[in-house]
Amino acid sequence: MKLKSTFYAAIDQYYQPNTRIVLGLSGGLDSRVMLELLVQYAQQHNVECLAVHVHHGLSDNADQWAKQCQVWCQSLNVPLFIERVSLDVEGRSVEESAREARYNALSKHLKCGDLLLTGQHADDQLETFLLALKRGSGPKGLASMAVIMPFEKAQIVRPLLSATRQEIEEFAQSLELEWVEDESNQDQRFERNFIRHNLTPSMRERWPHIHQSVLRSAELCAEQEQLLDELMAEKLSVAMHSDGSLDIATLAAISELARTRLLRMWLEALGLRMPSRVQLDKLWQEVALAQQDANPQLMLVDGQIRRFAHKLYVVQAWQSLEHWQCALQFEQVCQLPDELGQLALVSSPNGKLSQQALAQAPLQVLFNPEGLSAHPAERGHSRKLKKLFQEYGIPSWLRRRTPIVICGERVVAVGDLFIDRHFIGQDCEIIWDKL
């Protein structure tokens, strides 16, 4: 059968020995057919496989779908894992939230090199292409879905992307397979469903080969994107520093088109969702080119864009640590908040601190520099921490995420920047393990 050949060819092309095949099993037509094809392939090629069903809880029928997937997998001797998820819909659509939750759940079951099979087909590709066209997307958006793409430490493979839903349904009927129908697929408030029920039938009737045309256009767009990335990769490596920041002077020296491309590549390399063209313009005009004494920032969905020392940074939205504090004891670990690692004060014959000086008052760790001053050992005078942070070149957003050790009311040390001269010694040291 053609569909079986299509499925086998895709797996053969991307499968590597000693890895597993993981199927995202919703129970719908596409994944149900792939479950059947996967079992046949695994038996013939002695491949380890498993299935994962994500229970979103959005439908009254969700429990029944999970049970039905269990029945199918038990009958085919395929291990099945059911993941129950809850959706975070704040500021996002239900579709986007469900997709994110689904892929987060699937990622839990992936090992290095695994293939994750998902059931998108040619009709889905047509819908995705039209949605991108409606949004005014460029080549990247119009490239739609790829047959294969990296995901976590594994790869997503869409073996049926060139097959139409009609072909998949005919295959299922020929084997007398059953599958579940998600009633939300009939809800035309969702844009994809509107396209599916109103646009694509007319397009298929008028242009029977529209699926192949869209697949070809999407592939051409993807090739152009890949070529641009290759041509711009060297410029990005020059502009991007080891800490992930981007050099503004390098961007200013190139054309606007090249600069916009580099900004997109930079954001993608850091894992951010792509901003709009308007946001990219603001990024350059209002952040990169702001007055030198300004502290500009641009809020994006995944974080902020900030400027410091003629470089652009991506900064996450962190919790305030203004009121956090913790007692510090010798030879005990102080766990820092918000994934900032841990701090320890330990004895050391080669240390830079004096244990006797530290014993004068209780020790604490905090993050709020307000009202504090220090006298770094290598400096000739004391200064406010605000000024010292500036002199040591610490970006403004990191100044309240750098642990400050105090003895009574006096600063002992600030992160791994400096030690106050009053606590200099040789028998202990502070270790900041940033994990």
C-alpha positions, -999 to 999 in steps of 0.1 A, spaced: 0 0 0 12 35 -8 6 48 27 26 20 43 55 27 18 54 64 27 55 56 64 83 31 61 104 53 38 103 82 63 113 60 93 141 43 72 155 77 63 158 90 99 160 60 122 194 53 137 203 20 153 197 15 191 172 44 194 135 41 201 104 53 183 79 72 204 44 77 191 22 107 202 -11 88 203 -41 110 205 -65 83 194 -76 103 163 -74 89 128 -38 99 120 -22 86 152 -44 54 152 -32 46 117 4 53 127 1 30 157 -8 2 133 20 10 109 45 14 137 37 -20 152 43 -36 118 75 -17 112 88 -25 147 82 -62 143 99 -64 110 129 -43 120 132 -53 157 128 -17 169 118 -7 204 87 15 204 62 30 228 32 54 228 23 84 249 -13 97 252 -17 133 265 -49 138 285 -58 175 283 -91 172 301 -107 196 277 -134 173 265 -160 153 285 -148 123 264 -112 126 274 -113 97 299 -129 75 273 -102 84 247 -75 74 271 -92 41 279 -96 34 242 -58 41 236 -51 16 264 -72 -10 247 -55 -6 213 -20 -6 228 -26 -37 250 -40 -56 220 -9 -47 200 16 -52 229 28 -16 228 37 1 261 15 31 267 21 61 290 -8 84 298 1 120 308 -25 142 324 -18 179 319 -34 212 330 -34 242 308 -20 277 315 -41 299 292 -31 332 306 -25 356 277 -26 327 252 -52 307 232 -64 273 243 -48 258 211 -14 273 219 -16 263 256 -27 227 247 1 224 222 28 235 247 14 212 274 13 183 250 49 186 239 61 192 274 44 159 284 58 141 254 94 153 261 94 134 295 95 101 276 122 109 251 158 98 253 188 110 232 183 101 196 147 90 198 122 97 171 89 112 182 62 105 156 34 130 152 4 126 128 3 158 108 -7 152 71 -9 171 39 -43 187 48 -27 199 80 2 214 61 -23 232 38 -41 247 68 -8 257 84 3 274 52 -29 293 48 -28 304 85 7 317 79 -4 335 48 -33 351 67 -8 363 93 14 379 67 43 356 74 75 355 55 94 325 42 100 311 77 63 310 85 53 298 50 78 269 54 51 255 77 59 221 91 90 201 83 91 164 79 118 163 106 129 188 132 150 187 164 131 185 196 148 184 230 175 157 227 154 138 201 137 145 168 102 150 157 93 131 125 60 135 106 59 104 84 25 111 69 31 148 59 28 140 22 -4 119 26 -39 134 25 -65 128 51 -86 110 25 -57 85 18 -52 80 55 -89 74 61 -91 49 32 -62 30 47 -79 29 81 -112 16 65 -93 -11 46 -81 -25 79 -114 -18 96 -97 3 122 -116 24 148 -105 58 160 -119 86 181 -133 119 169 -126 151 188 -158 171 188 -138 203 190 -127 198 154 -162 209 143 -159 242 162 -154 268 136 -145 295 161 -110 280 158 -93 294 127 -79 260 117 -113 244 117 -128 273 97 -102 267 70 -107 230 72 -145 231 67 -149 262 45 -117 268 24 -99 237 17 -128 217 3 -133 244 -24 -96 246 -31 -93 208 -35 -123 208 -59 -109 236 -80 -73 225 -78 -70 188 -71 -32 189 -67 -32 219 -43 -17 197 -15 14 189 -36 17 226 -47 17 238 -11 41 211 0 65 222 -27 61 259 -18 67 251 19 98 231 10 111 259 -12 106 285 16 123 262 41 153 259 17 155 296 13 155 300 51 182 274 55 203 292 28 199 326 46 209 310 79 241 296 63 250 329 47 244 348 79 259 323 104 294 339 103 280 374 109 260 361 139 290 344 154 309 377 152 281 397 167 271 372 195 292 370 226 297 339 248 272 351 273 245 352 247 245 390 243 246 408 209 270 435 199 251 467 189 281 482 170 282 452 147 245 454 140 248 492 133 274 486 106 252 464 84 221 470 63 187 471 79 177 438 62 208 420 74 203 435 109 167 423 111 178 389 100 205 387 126 181 398 154 157 370 144 185 344 143 197 357 177 163 354 193 157 319 178 192 307 190 181 317 225 149 298 223 125 328 222 92 329 202 96 351 172 84 387 178 64 407 152 80 430 128 68 460 148 84 446 179 117 441 161 116 477 150 111 488 186 139 465 197 163 484 175 149 519 177 138 520 214 163 497 230 195 495 210 195 532 200 181 547 232 200 575 249 232 563 266 219 572 301 187 554 296 178 519 309 156 507 280 137 474 278 112 457 255 88 431 270 83 400 249 62 369 257 93 349 269 112 377 286 127 412 281 153 427 257 177 449 277 208 470 268 240 472 287 276 482 278 266 485 240 252 450 239 217 436 238 206 409 263 176 386 267 165 387 303 140 364 319 111 376 340 124 368 375 107 370 409 117 399 432 143 389 458 141 422 476 129 407 509 147 374 508 174 366 533 190 336 549 213 329 578 248 317 568 267 292 590 302 278 587 304 246 567 267 247 559 251 252 525 227 281 520 203 273 491 197 304 471 162 312 456 151 313 419 177 288 407 206 310 416 225 280 430 239 277 465 264 295 488 287 280 514 313 294 539 340 269 543 374 266 560 403 268 536 441 272 542 442 291 509 411 313 516 408 350 514 386 356 544 393 358 582 372 334 603 379 356 634 366 387 617 335 369 605 327 357 641 320 392 653 283 392 644 257 369 628 261 362 590 234 366 565 228 364 528 205 388 510 200 404 476 189 440 483 218 464 480 198 495 491 217 515 517 247 492 517 283 503 512 316 483 509 353 488 507 367 463 482 401 450 492 417 463 460 401 497 462 413 528 480 379 539 494 344 528 503 315 533 480 278 525 478 270 491 463 250 508 435 282 526 423 304 495 428 280 474 406 284 500 379 322 500 383 324 462 381 303 462 350 273 443 363 241 448 343 213 465 361 190 435 361 217 413 377 224 436 406 195 422 427 204 387 417 239 387 431 242 374 467 255 398 493 270 384 525 268 406 555 282 404 590 259 423 613 254 455 593 287 454 573 291 439 538 316 409 538 315 401 501 293 406 470 290 374 449 323 365 434 331 402 426 350 413 457 357 410 494 355 439 518 389 448 532 378 445 568 373 407 564 405 399 546 422 368 559 436 334 549 416 307 566 382 305 550 363 314 518 328 318 503 320 295 475 291 304 452 281 273 432 258 287 404 249 251 394 
